[in-house]
Amino acid sequence: MNTKKIIYGISALVVIAVAAYGIYMYRTIFASNTKFAESEIYVTVPTASSYEQVKTAMAPFVEDLDKFDQVAQKKSYPARKDKAGRFLIKKGMNSNEIVNALRQNIPVKLAFNNQERLENFAGRIGAQLEADSLSVLNACLDPQFLADNGLNKNNVLSIFIPNSYEFFWNTSAEVFRDKMLKEYRRFWTSARLEKAKKLNLNPEEVIALASIVHKETVKADERPVVAGVYLNRLQKGIKLEADPTVIYAVKAVSNDFNQVIKRVLYKDLETNSLYNTYKYNGLPPGPIAMPDISAIDAVLNPAKHNYIYFCASVTRFGYHEFAVTPDQHEANRRKYVAWVSNQGIKR
């Protein structure tokens, strides 16, 4: 009788111990272990981070770091060699789910457009990836990279085609640059290259002209017409005389790209810069901004016409009035100058 009681007692203790351990393990592994108000957050872990650095990064978002650590140890996470990346943590995740989440590097949906200079572009990328703006800039201006790919500091911005891309947050500046170069080459299909050849332009020259077209008009349906004007001028050996290039030249010479210039003055036309197409013939040495794809394709598929001039319209705002002769253009120009003066725009 006593033996049975002892056995029952031991069995009861075992059951209690197992139950207690089960509760403990449940609370350690499967109970919620987050402490942020948002429905989800992204945690970034820098390149070459140690496990201790991961715990430091997770500390603001984990309710019980010891429980997280126990599960991470059991799942051999500390031994993981590459811990860097961007990770999605959802509210209410348990320690097991958090550790699993730290194994799934979530790509960044990278987007950029309308960047005026390589420096602006590098800043835009540096704000979205681990690589900072200076490392992105230095990678793009690396002399060996430029020489190997027939580029220079003036036209290297050409290789970055505005679009949406996916990159891991911890992508290095060099890997980012090289992948974008591959995307650029992929963009230049045989069909696009053939069209550029017929225009007697190489891809970088197409981009330079497209950047002017992009700045001249936001109307996608008008861009082929504007592109046709500039191509007509190039073919006839006439200076492009594009106001956006003058604005860029003024900013470059003054080293102030933050200034806003809404009106080009006669004195601006004398700005001594290769980007000033009123002063120098042909295309500028590189793009004056990052043109979008519609502007690039407008250059490759220009409207066929005899226009040599165009001026902003005062009746169809956002569009332009086109002209074949200097007299027609002068009449359009006077209307625009009068309108600008009436608006009180001095600069």
C-alpha positions in Angstrom: 0.0 0.0 0.0 2.8 2.4 0.9 4.7 1.4 -2.2 1.7 2.3 -4.4 1.3 5.7 -2.6 5.0 6.4 -3.2 4.6 5.5 -6.9 1.5 7.6 -7.2 3.2 10.4 -5.4 6.3 10.2 -7.7 4.1 10.0 -10.7 2.1 13.1 -9.6 5.4 15.0 -9.0 6.6 14.0 -12.5 3.3 15.1 -14.1 3.5 18.4 -12.2 7.1 18.9 -13.2 6.4 18.1 -16.8 3.4 20.4 -16.8 5.5 23.1 -15.1 8.3 22.6 -17.7 5.7 22.7 -20.5 4.3 25.9 -19.2 7.7 27.3 -18.9 8.7 26.3 -22.4 5.5 27.6 -23.8 6.1 31.0 -22.1 9.7 30.9 -23.3 9.0 29.8 -26.9 5.4 30.4 -27.8 4.2 33.3 -25.7 4.2 36.8 -27.3 7.5 38.5 -26.8 7.3 41.9 -28.5 6.9 45.4 -27.0 6.1 47.9 -29.7 2.8 49.5 -30.6 2.9 49.3 -34.4 1.5 46.3 -36.2 5.0 45.5 -37.6 8.4 47.0 -37.7 11.6 46.5 -39.6 14.9 45.9 -37.7 18.2 46.4 -39.5 21.3 44.5 -38.5 24.6 46.0 -39.9 27.1 44.0 -41.8 29.5 41.9 -39.7 27.3 42.2 -36.6 28.0 39.8 -33.7 25.2 38.1 -31.8 25.6 40.6 -28.9 25.1 43.4 -31.4 21.9 41.7 -32.7 20.6 41.5 -29.2 21.3 45.2 -28.7 19.4 45.9 -32.0 16.5 43.8 -30.8 16.4 45.0 -27.2 14.0 48.0 -27.8 11.4 45.7 -29.4 11.6 42.5 -27.4 9.7 42.2 -24.1 12.0 39.6 -22.5 15.5 39.4 -24.0 16.5 36.4 -21.9 13.6 34.3 -23.4 14.7 35.5 -26.8 18.3 34.5 -26.0 17.3 31.0 -24.8 15.4 30.3 -28.0 18.1 31.7 -30.2 20.7 29.5 -28.4 18.5 26.4 -28.9 18.1 27.2 -32.6 21.9 27.8 -33.0 21.3 31.3 -34.2 24.4 32.8 -32.6 26.5 30.5 -34.8 25.0 32.0 -37.9 27.8 33.6 -39.9 25.9 36.3 -41.8 23.4 38.0 -39.5 23.1 41.3 -41.5 20.0 42.5 -43.2 16.5 44.0 -42.8 14.0 41.9 -40.9 10.3 42.1 -40.5 9.0 41.7 -36.9 5.3 41.6 -36.3 3.5 42.5 -33.2 2.7 39.5 -31.0 5.4 37.3 -32.4 6.9 34.8 -30.0 10.6 34.2 -29.4 10.6 31.3 -31.9 9.0 33.4 -34.6 11.3 36.3 -33.9 14.4 34.1 -34.4 12.9 32.7 -37.5 12.2 36.2 -38.8 15.9 37.1 -38.2 16.8 34.5 -40.8 14.7 36.0 -43.6 16.4 39.1 -45.1 13.6 41.3 -46.5 14.5 43.2 -49.7 14.1 47.0 -49.9 11.9 48.3 -52.7 14.3 50.9 -54.0 12.9 53.8 -56.0 14.5 56.9 -57.4 13.8 59.5 -60.1 14.4 63.1 -61.0 17.8 63.3 -59.3 19.7 66.4 -60.6 23.2 65.3 -59.8 25.1 62.2 -58.9 25.5 63.6 -55.4 21.7 63.9 -55.0 21.4 60.3 -56.3 24.0 59.0 -53.8 22.1 60.7 -51.0 18.8 59.1 -52.1 20.4 55.6 -52.2 22.3 56.2 -48.9 18.9 56.9 -47.2 17.5 53.5 -48.3 20.5 51.1 -48.0 23.1 50.4 -45.4 25.8 51.9 -47.7 26.0 55.6 -47.0 25.9 58.3 -49.6 29.7 58.8 -49.6 30.4 55.2 -50.3 27.8 55.2 -53.1 29.4 58.3 -54.6 32.9 56.9 -54.4 31.9 53.6 -55.9 30.3 55.4 -58.9 33.3 57.7 -59.4 35.9 54.9 -59.0 38.4 55.6 -61.8 38.8 51.9 -62.6 35.1 51.4 -62.9 34.7 54.5 -65.1 37.6 53.5 -67.4 36.4 49.9 -67.7 33.0 51.0 -68.8 33.8 54.0 -71.0 32.2 56.5 -68.6 33.4 59.6 -66.9 32.3 61.7 -63.9 30.0 63.8 -66.1 28.0 61.0 -67.6 28.1 58.2 -65.1 24.6 59.3 -63.8 23.4 58.0 -67.2 23.6 54.4 -66.1 20.9 54.7 -63.5 17.5 54.3 -65.1 14.6 55.5 -62.9 12.5 52.6 -62.0 11.6 50.3 -59.0 14.2 47.8 -58.0 14.7 45.3 -55.1 17.9 45.2 -53.1 18.8 43.7 -49.8 19.4 46.5 -47.3 23.0 45.4 -46.6 24.0 45.5 -50.3 27.4 47.1 -50.6 27.9 50.3 -52.7 29.9 48.4 -55.3 27.4 45.6 -55.6 24.6 48.1 -56.0 26.6 50.0 -58.7 27.4 46.9 -60.6 23.8 45.6 -60.6 22.6 49.0 -61.8 25.1 48.8 -64.7 23.7 45.4 -65.6 20.1 46.9 -65.5 21.3 49.7 -67.7 22.7 47.3 -70.3 19.6 45.3 -70.2 17.6 48.5 -70.8 19.5 49.1 -74.0 18.0 46.4 -76.1 19.1 45.8 -79.6 16.0 47.8 -80.8 16.9 50.8 -78.7 20.5 50.7 -79.7 19.5 50.6 -83.4 17.3 53.6 -82.9 20.2 55.5 -81.2 22.5 54.6 -84.0 20.1 56.0 -86.6 20.2 59.3 -84.7 24.0 59.2 -84.7 24.0 59.1 -80.9 25.4 56.7 -78.4 23.3 55.7 -75.3 25.0 58.3 -73.0 24.3 61.0 -75.5 20.7 59.9 -75.8 20.4 60.1 -72.0 22.0 63.6 -72.0 19.4 64.8 -74.6 16.6 63.0 -72.8 17.5 64.9 -69.6 16.9 68.2 -71.4 13.6 66.9 -72.9 12.6 65.8 -69.4 13.3 69.2 -67.9 11.6 71.1 -70.8 8.2 69.4 -70.4 6.3 67.2 -68.0 3.8 66.3 -70.7 4.7 62.8 -71.9 2.7 63.3 -75.1 4.7 66.4 -76.0 8.1 65.0 -75.3 8.5 63.4 -78.8 7.8 66.8 -80.3 10.4 68.6 -78.1 12.9 65.8 -78.8 12.3 66.3 -82.5 13.1 70.0 -82.2 16.5 69.4 -80.6 17.3 66.6 -83.0 16.5 69.0 -85.9 18.9 71.6 -84.4 21.7 69.0 -83.9 21.3 67.8 -87.5 21.5 71.4 -88.8 24.5 72.3 -86.5 22.4 74.9 -84.6 23.1 75.4 -80.9 20.4 73.7 -78.7 19.9 76.9 -76.7 18.0 74.9 -74.0 17.0 77.0 -71.0 17.3 74.0 -68.6 21.0 73.7 -69.5 21.6 77.3 -68.6 19.9 76.8 -65.2 22.1 73.8 -64.6 25.2 75.8 -65.6 24.3 78.7 -63.3 23.9 76.3 -60.4 27.1 74.4 -61.2 29.2 77.6 -61.6 27.9 79.0 -58.3 28.1 75.6 -56.7 24.5 76.1 -55.4 22.1 73.5 -56.5 19.5 74.5 -53.9 18.6 77.7 -55.6 15.3 77.9 -57.5 15.5 79.6 -60.9 12.2 80.1 -62.7 13.3 82.6 -65.2 16.5 82.7 -67.3 18.0 86.1 -67.6 20.1 87.5 -70.5 23.2 87.5 -68.2 22.7 83.8 -67.5 23.2 83.1 -71.2 26.8 84.2 -70.8 27.6 81.6 -68.0 30.8 80.0 -69.0 30.1 76.3 -68.7 30.1 73.4 -71.1 26.5 72.7 -69.9 25.4 76.1 -71.3 24.0 75.2 -74.7 23.5 78.8 -75.6 27.3 79.3 -75.5 28.5 75.9 -76.6 27.4 73.8 -79.6 26.2 70.2 -79.3 25.1 68.3 -76.3 26.3 69.0 -72.7 29.0 66.7 -71.3 26.4 64.7 -69.4 22.8 64.7 -68.2 21.5 67.7 -66.4 19.1 65.5 -64.5 18.0 61.9 -64.4 15.5 61.5 -67.2 12.6 59.0 -66.9 12.0 56.3 -69.4 9.3 58.3 -71.3 11.9 61.0 -72.0 14.5 58.5 -73.2 12.0 56.8 -75.5 10.9 60.2 -76.7 14.4 60.9 -78.0 14.5 57.4 -79.6 11.1 57.9 -81.2 11.0 61.6 -82.0 8.1 63.2 -83.8 8.9 64.0 -87.4 8.5 67.8 -88.1 10.3 70.9 -89.3 10.2 72.8 -86.0 13.3 74.5 -84.9 12.0 76.6 -82.0 9.5 76.3 -79.2 8.4 78.5 -76.3 6.1 77.9 -73.3 2.4 78.4 -74.2 0.4 81.0 -72.3 -2.9 79.5 -73.3 -2.2 75.7 -72.9 -0.3 75.8 -69.6 2.3 73.0 -69.4 2.6 72.8 -73.1 4.6 74.7 -75.7 4.1 76.7 -79.0 6.3 75.4 -81.8 7.7 77.4 -84.7 9.6 76.9 -87.9 10.9 80.4 -88.5 12.6 82.9 -86.2 9.7 85.4 -86.7 7.1 82.8 -85.6 9.2 82.0 -82.6 9.7 85.7 -81.7 6.0 86.3 -81.7 5.5 83.3 -79.3 8.4 84.5 -77.2 7.0 88.0 -76.7 3.7 86.5 -75.5 5.5 84.4 -73.0 7.7 87.2 -71.7 4.7 89.5 -71.3 2.9 86.8 -69.4 5.9 86.2 -67.1 6.3 89.9 -66.4 2.6 90.2 -65.5 3.1 87.3 -63.0 5.8 89.3 -61.3 8.4 86.5 -61.9 11.8 88.1 -61.8 14.0 85.1 -61.2 
